[in-house]
Every structure is written in structure tokens, then in C-alpha cells.
Amino acid sequence: NKMAGKGLRSYTVQEAQNATMGQAGSVYLDTDGTTFTPTSGVVVAITMVQETDFDTLTPESGTECIEVGSTGYESGGDTLANTDLFPSGMTIYGRWTSVSINTNGACICYIG
């Protein structure tokens, strides 16, 4: 991927816009307990390939995104449990520094 190793200030305007949409790479997770932590950028979108529950969704900044064991943005929702299932085909968006599947599913994590 031509964008994956670039520093923040070396992107063209178009590359920077593409990166925010997850075009800096992707990974496939389908193993219980495997944690993915990007070395460059953050996970900006997660698409469920199968019904999926998460052991870890670590937001980049405080409580701005949903995370396991938290209520999400400004405590505005219900607490997400590691047994809550996201249906196949669903995509969630945010900015996470690490992601891991709990006991069910498979997903594609997009880096931005």
C-alpha cells in the first residue's frame, strides 16, 4: 500500500482524504482473542463478515467512540458488553487503536 508508510505531513490532499475513508490498508480478524493494533494510523471502520462480538474496541480518544465496557460518546448510550453481537454485513465507524474479537465472528478492519 503506497500510503501505509507515509508520515502525516507527506500526504497530498487527495491521499489525506482517502486515508480518512480507510484506504490506508485493512486486516481480516476471525480468531478469538487476537488483538489488532495498527502501527500507523487507527482503525476507522469495521465491517462484520459474520455475526461478531468484540473483546476489545479501544477508542483513540477517551469516550468519543464505542468501546467494550463503556457507554460511548459522552456517556450517551448503553454500556457495550463483550457478548453484544453485531450482525453480518454491518459496518461501524470510529477511531480505534486496537480491536479484538471475543468469541464469535469475523470482521475486516480498515485503517485510516
C-alpha positions in Angstrom: 0.0 0.0 0.0 1.6 3.3 -1.1 0.1 5.3 1.8 0.7 3.0 4.7 4.3 4.1 5.5 3.9 7.9 4.9 4.2 10.5 7.6 1.2 12.6 8.3 2.5 15.7 6.5 3.7 14.0 3.4 0.2 13.2 2.1 -1.3 15.0 -0.9 -4.8 16.5 -0.2 -6.4 13.6 -2.1 -4.3 10.9 -0.2 -5.3 12.5 3.1 -9.0 12.4 2.2 -8.7 8.8 1.1 -6.9 7.8 4.3 -9.8 9.1 6.4 -12.0 6.7 4.5 -10.0 3.6 5.4 -7.8 3.4 2.3 -4.6 3.1 4.2 -5.0 -0.6 4.5 -7.1 -3.3 6.1 -6.9 -6.6 8.1 -9.1 -9.6 8.5 -9.8 -10.9 12.0 -11.5 -14.2 12.7 -9.7 -15.6 15.7 -11.0 -15.4 19.2 -8.7 -13.2 21.4 -6.3 -12.0 18.6 -5.8 -8.2 19.1 -5.0 -6.0 16.1 -3.2 -2.7 16.9 -2.2 -0.7 13.8 1.4 0.5 13.8 0.4 3.6 11.7 -3.0 5.2 11.9 -6.1 3.9 13.6 -9.0 1.6 12.7 -11.7 3.9 11.1 -14.3 1.3 10.1 -15.1 -2.3 10.9 -17.3 -4.4 8.6 -18.7 -7.7 10.1 -18.2 -10.6 7.8 -20.1 -12.9 10.2 -22.1 -12.0 13.4 -19.4 -10.7 15.7 -18.8 -9.8 19.3 -15.7 -7.8 20.5 -13.4 -8.4 23.4 -11.7 -5.0 22.8 -12.6 -1.8 21.0 -10.2 0.8 22.3 -11.1 4.3 21.2 -8.3 6.7 20.2 -9.6 9.5 22.4 -11.4 9.0 25.6 -15.1 8.2 25.2 -15.7 9.5 21.7 -16.3 6.0 20.2 -18.0 2.9 21.5 -15.8 0.6 23.5 -16.4 -2.6 25.4 -17.4 -1.8 29.0 -18.3 1.8 28.2 -21.3 3.8 27.2 -19.7 5.6 24.3 -19.8 9.3 23.3 -20.3 11.5 26.3 -21.9 8.6 28.2 -24.9 8.9 25.8 -25.7 5.3 25.3 -25.9 1.9 27.0 -22.8 0.0 28.0 -21.4 -2.2 25.3 -20.8 -5.8 26.6 -18.3 -8.3 25.1 -21.3 -10.5 24.4 -23.3 -7.9 22.3 -23.5 -9.2 18.8 -23.1 -7.1 15.6 -24.9 -8.6 12.6 -23.1 -9.8 9.5 -22.9 -7.0 6.9 -22.9 -4.2 9.4 -20.2 -1.5 9.3 -19.3 0.6 12.3 -17.2 3.8 12.1 -15.0 5.5 14.6 -11.3 5.8 15.6 -9.9 2.8 17.5 -6.3 2.0 18.4 -7.0 -1.7 18.9 -9.6 -4.3 18.1 -10.1 -7.9 19.1 -12.9 -10.4 18.6 -14.4 -12.1 21.8 -15.8 -15.5 20.9 -17.8 -15.1 17.7 -17.4 -13.8 14.2 -15.1 -12.3 11.6 -14.5 -8.8 10.5 -12.5 -6.5 8.3 -10.8 -3.5 10.0 -10.0 -0.6 7.8 -7.0 1.7 8.6 -7.1 5.5 8.2 
